[in-house]
Amino acid sequence: MAAALAPAYAIAILMAGGPDDGCPSPHQLADALSAHLPGMVLPLGHATGPTTLRLTVTTDGAGAMRLDLNDPEGGPLLHRALSASERPKGNDCPALAETAALIVERYWHEVGYDVPIETPAPPKPPPPKATAPPPPPKPAPPPAPPPKAASTPPPPPAIETRPERPPEPPPPPAEPLPPPGWWLGAGAEVLLTGSGQHAGVGALSIGVERPMWRRRIGLRLSAGVQTAGLKTDLAVDWRNGHATIRQFPVRMGAYMAIPLGFGQLEPGVGVDLDVISVAFSDGPITETQMRASPGADAALGWALFLPHDIYVRASAQAGIEVSYVLTASNNTTIFTTPRFDLSLGLELGVWFP
């Protein structure tokens, strides 16, 4: 008799939210499972039946992933928990879906949910042929011996079928460098003003990056000194006086870290404060004053983090600020800060995961 067919099982992916919610999402899980087990995955939202296995994949805030496969009555069939160190690095949701699909595929073939192929039973051997009765004995010659019975052919050898060995999972990709936690650096900038003047700025900076809203957000604080040529001060003379001006730009900025190529793109915004020290003499009057010129800017940076805790960052920022005007005793303007400026900079420093 032919072997009975096993029930055709299928997998249904349970959704806690929408088909694109979560990491990995139900839609990504369905695509990965369909590639490894074609024809075994029900469409998302399809009604389950008495031969439907239920799959649930969840991740928590610490980065651990849990996989549960239950039978049609809700009994556990497969449970697997991957800690944050065992799962694929980074926030690659398709890679998490591929890992879950490989786990389910290996279990599927090891347990044997594949439907067996109905094979016909081997044919029965024919019955032995009936032999004629021996002739009556003759008085003189002895009776002839009866003929030998026809030999029964041996049954055909049984064909042993073995399930195909599941393919080996691909080797894990090379572990990338961890993202920076904070960094410390020094850099130089070229400052171009709206009036056509230019100056240099040397600055020290410190920053920190943290994951937030599924993105890495960074904060950067820098402070430096503005130079005129190779000098850190600017001398201004007029008919009855002299002034020495020093400028110390301070900036606090926030940016979003977007992985791109070999580094990361860093668009952001910031607030600026140009601290101005003026030591001037106007006739008999000699004094030093401190002034501040606030402003804001939009910036774009590109950072490359190297293996030996070294990073290089190129940046450009356009700013607008409140002008500070220095006048003599006769209300003659002798110095003013620009309202618009553009700076191009290069920074080198160390980073820490």
C-alpha positions in Angstrom: 0.0 0.0 0.0 1.1 3.6 -0.6 2.4 5.6 2.3 -0.1 8.1 3.8 0.6 11.8 3.1 1.5 14.0 6.1 -0.5 17.2 6.7 0.8 20.3 4.8 2.2 22.7 7.4 2.6 26.4 6.9 4.1 29.3 8.9 2.2 32.4 10.0 4.1 35.4 11.2 2.3 37.1 14.1 2.3 40.9 14.0 2.2 43.1 17.1 1.7 46.2 15.0 1.9 47.0 11.3 3.7 45.0 8.7 6.6 47.5 8.7 6.8 48.1 12.5 9.7 46.7 14.5 13.2 45.6 13.7 13.0 43.2 12.0 9.6 44.0 10.7 7.0 41.3 9.8 7.5 42.2 6.1 11.2 41.7 6.3 10.7 38.3 8.1 8.2 37.2 5.5 10.7 38.0 2.6 13.6 36.2 4.3 11.6 33.1 5.2 10.0 32.9 1.7 13.6 32.8 0.2 14.6 29.9 2.5 11.3 28.0 2.7 9.4 28.8 -0.6 5.7 28.1 -0.5 5.7 27.5 3.3 4.9 31.1 4.5 1.4 32.5 4.7 0.8 36.1 3.5 0.8 38.7 6.3 -2.6 38.9 7.9 -3.9 35.6 6.5 -6.2 33.5 8.7 -4.5 30.6 10.5 -5.7 27.0 10.3 -5.3 23.7 12.2 -2.0 23.0 10.5 -0.5 26.5 10.9 2.7 27.1 13.0 2.9 30.5 14.6 6.2 32.5 14.5 7.0 35.5 16.7 10.3 37.5 16.6 10.8 40.4 19.1 13.7 42.6 20.1 14.1 44.7 23.3 15.8 48.0 24.1 19.0 46.2 25.2 19.5 44.8 21.7 18.5 41.1 22.5 16.4 39.2 20.0 13.8 36.4 20.9 12.4 33.9 18.5 9.4 31.6 19.3 7.8 29.0 17.0 4.5 27.4 18.4 2.3 24.6 17.1 -1.3 25.1 16.0 -2.5 24.6 19.7 0.0 27.1 21.0 2.5 24.6 22.4 6.2 25.6 22.1 8.2 24.0 19.3 11.3 26.2 19.0 12.6 29.0 21.3 15.8 30.9 20.7 17.2 34.0 22.4 20.1 35.9 21.0 21.9 38.4 23.3 23.1 41.8 22.0 26.6 40.3 21.6 25.4 37.3 19.5 23.1 39.1 17.1 24.5 40.9 14.0 26.2 44.2 14.8 24.6 47.5 14.1 21.0 48.3 13.4 20.7 46.2 10.2 17.1 45.0 10.4 17.3 42.8 7.2 20.4 41.0 8.7 18.3 40.2 11.8 15.5 38.9 9.6 18.0 36.7 7.7 19.3 35.3 11.0 15.8 34.4 12.2 15.0 32.7 8.8 18.2 30.6 9.0 17.2 29.4 12.5 13.7 28.4 11.4 15.0 26.7 8.2 17.5 24.5 10.1 14.7 23.5 12.6 12.2 22.9 9.7 14.5 20.4 8.0 15.9 18.7 11.1 12.3 18.0 12.5 11.1 16.9 9.1 8.0 19.0 8.3 8.6 18.4 4.6 5.7 16.4 3.0 6.9 12.9 2.1 6.5 11.8 -1.6 4.1 8.9 -2.1 6.0 6.0 -3.6 4.3 2.8 -5.0 4.8 -0.5 -3.0 7.1 -3.0 -4.7 5.2 -5.6 -6.8 4.4 -8.9 -5.2 6.2 -11.9 -6.6 4.0 -14.2 -8.8 2.7 -17.4 -7.2 4.6 -20.6 -8.0 3.4 -22.5 -11.0 1.4 -25.6 -10.4 3.2 -28.8 -11.3 1.5 -31.7 -13.1 1.0 -34.9 -11.1 3.6 -37.6 -11.9 2.6 -40.3 -14.3 1.6 -43.7 -12.9 4.6 -45.9 -12.2 5.5 -48.4 -14.8 6.4 -51.8 -13.7 9.8 -51.9 -15.3 11.4 -48.5 -15.2 11.4 -46.5 -12.0 9.1 -43.4 -11.9 10.6 -40.1 -13.1 11.5 -37.6 -10.4 9.0 -34.7 -10.1 10.1 -31.4 -11.7 11.6 -28.7 -9.5 9.3 -25.9 -8.4 10.0 -22.5 -10.1 12.2 -20.3 -8.0 10.6 -17.1 -6.6 12.5 -14.0 -7.7 13.9 -11.9 -4.8 12.0 -8.6 -4.0 13.7 -5.5 -5.4 16.0 -3.8 -2.9 14.4 -1.0 -0.9 15.6 2.5 -1.9 16.6 4.5 1.2 15.8 8.2 1.0 17.5 10.7 3.2 16.5 14.3 3.6 18.8 16.8 2.0 21.3 18.4 4.4 20.5 22.0 5.0 23.0 24.4 3.6 25.6 25.8 6.0 24.8 29.4 7.1 27.1 32.0 5.6 30.1 33.1 7.7 29.4 36.2 9.8 30.6 39.5 8.2 33.7 41.1 9.6 32.9 43.0 12.7 33.0 46.8 12.0 34.6 49.4 14.2 32.3 50.4 17.1 30.8 53.9 16.7 32.5 56.7 18.7 31.2 57.4 22.2 33.1 60.7 22.6 36.0 62.4 21.1 38.6 65.2 21.6 40.3 67.1 18.9 42.0 70.3 17.6 41.6 72.0 14.3 42.1 75.1 12.2 39.6 77.0 10.1 39.6 79.7 7.4 37.0 82.4 8.0 35.5 84.3 5.1 33.3 87.3 5.8 30.6 89.0 3.8 32.8 92.1 3.3 35.5 90.0 1.6 37.9 89.8 4.5 39.4 86.6 5.8 41.0 85.3 9.0 42.1 82.1 10.6 40.8 80.4 13.7 42.5 77.8 15.9 40.2 75.8 18.2 39.9 72.9 20.6 36.7 70.8 20.5 35.1 68.0 22.5 32.0 66.0 21.6 29.8 63.1 22.5 27.5 60.8 20.4 24.6 58.7 21.6 21.8 56.7 19.9 18.4 58.6 20.0 15.2 58.1 18.0 16.9 55.2 16.0 19.7 57.7 15.0 23.0 58.7 16.5 22.9 62.3 17.7 26.1 64.2 18.5 26.8 67.4 20.6 30.0 69.4 19.9 31.6 72.2 21.9 34.5 74.2 20.5 36.4 77.3 21.6 39.3 79.0 20.0 41.1 82.2 19.1 40.8 84.2 15.9 44.0 85.3 14.2 44.9 88.2 11.9 47.7 86.8 9.8 50.1 85.2 12.3 49.0 87.4 15.2 46.2 86.7 17.7 45.2 90.4 17.9 44.2 93.2 15.6 45.6 96.7 16.0 43.5 99.6 14.9 44.8 103.2 14.9 43.0 106.5 14.4 43.9 110.1 14.8 43.8 110.3 18.6 43.9 106.7 19.8 44.8 103.1 19.4 43.0 99.8 20.0 44.1 96.2 20.3 41.3 93.7 19.6 41.2 90.0 20.3 38.4 87.7 19.3 37.6 84.3 20.9 34.8 82.3 19.0 32.8 79.8 21.0 30.3 77.4 19.4 27.8 74.8 20.7 26.4 72.6 18.0 24.2 69.5 17.5 24.3 67.1 14.5 23.0 63.8 13.2 25.5 61.1 12.4 24.6 59.4 9.1 26.9 56.4 8.0 28.1 57.1 4.5 30.9 55.3 2.7 34.0 55.0 4.8 32.9 57.6 7.3 29.8 59.5 8.4 28.0 62.6 7.3 27.2 65.2 10.0 24.5 67.8 9.2 23.7 70.1 12.1 23.0 73.5 13.5 24.6 75.5 16.3 24.7 78.7 18.4 27.7 81.0 18.3 29.2 83.5 20.7 32.1 85.7 19.6 33.8 87.1 22.8 35.7 90.3 22.0 38.4 91.9 24.2 39.1 95.6 23.3 42.0 97.4 25.0 42.0 100.9 23.6 43.3 104.4 24.4 41.4 107.4 23.1 43.3 110.5 24.0 43.7 110.5 27.8 41.3 107.6 28.2 42.8 104.0 28.5 40.6 101.0 29.3 39.8 97.4 28.4 36.3 96.3 27.6 34.7 92.9 27.0 32.0 92.5 24.4 30.0 89.5 23.0 28.4 89.1 19.6 25.8 86.2 19.5 24.9 84.3 16.4 23.7 81.0 14.8 24.9 78.8 12.1 24.2 75.7 9.9 27.0 73.2 9.5 27.9 70.1 7.4 30.7 67.8 8.3 32.2 64.5 7.2 34.2 62.4 9.7 36.5 59.4 9.2 37.2 57.2 12.3 40.4 55.2 11.9 41.3 51.9 13.7 43.9 53.4 16.1 41.5 55.7 17.9 42.3 58.6 15.4 39.7 60.6 13.5 39.8 63.2 10.8 36.8 65.6 10.3 36.3 68.2 7.5 33.6 70.8 8.0 31.9 73.8 6.6 29.5 76.2 8.3 27.7 79.4 7.4 26.7 81.7 10.2 24.9 84.9 10.9 25.6 87.1 14.0 24.8 90.4 15.6 27.5 92.9 14.6 29.6 94.6 17.3 30.6 98.2 16.4 33.6 100.0 18.0 33.5 103.8 17.8 35.9 106.5 18.9 35.0 109.3 21.2 33.9 111.4 18.3 31.4 108.6 17.2 33.7 107.5 14.3 33.4 103.8 13.6 36.8 102.2 13.8 35.9 98.5 13.9 32.9 96.3 13.3 32.3 92.5 13.2 30.7 91.0 10.1 27.1 89.9 10.0 27.6 86.9 7.7 30.6 84.6 7.5 31.6 81.2 6.1 34.3 78.9 7.6 36.0 75.9 6.2 37.9 73.7 8.7 39.9 70.5 9.2 40.1 68.7 12.6 42.3 65.9 13.9 41.8 64.1 17.2 41.2 60.9 19.2 37.9 59.1 19.7 36.8 56.6 22.3 34.0 53.9 21.9 
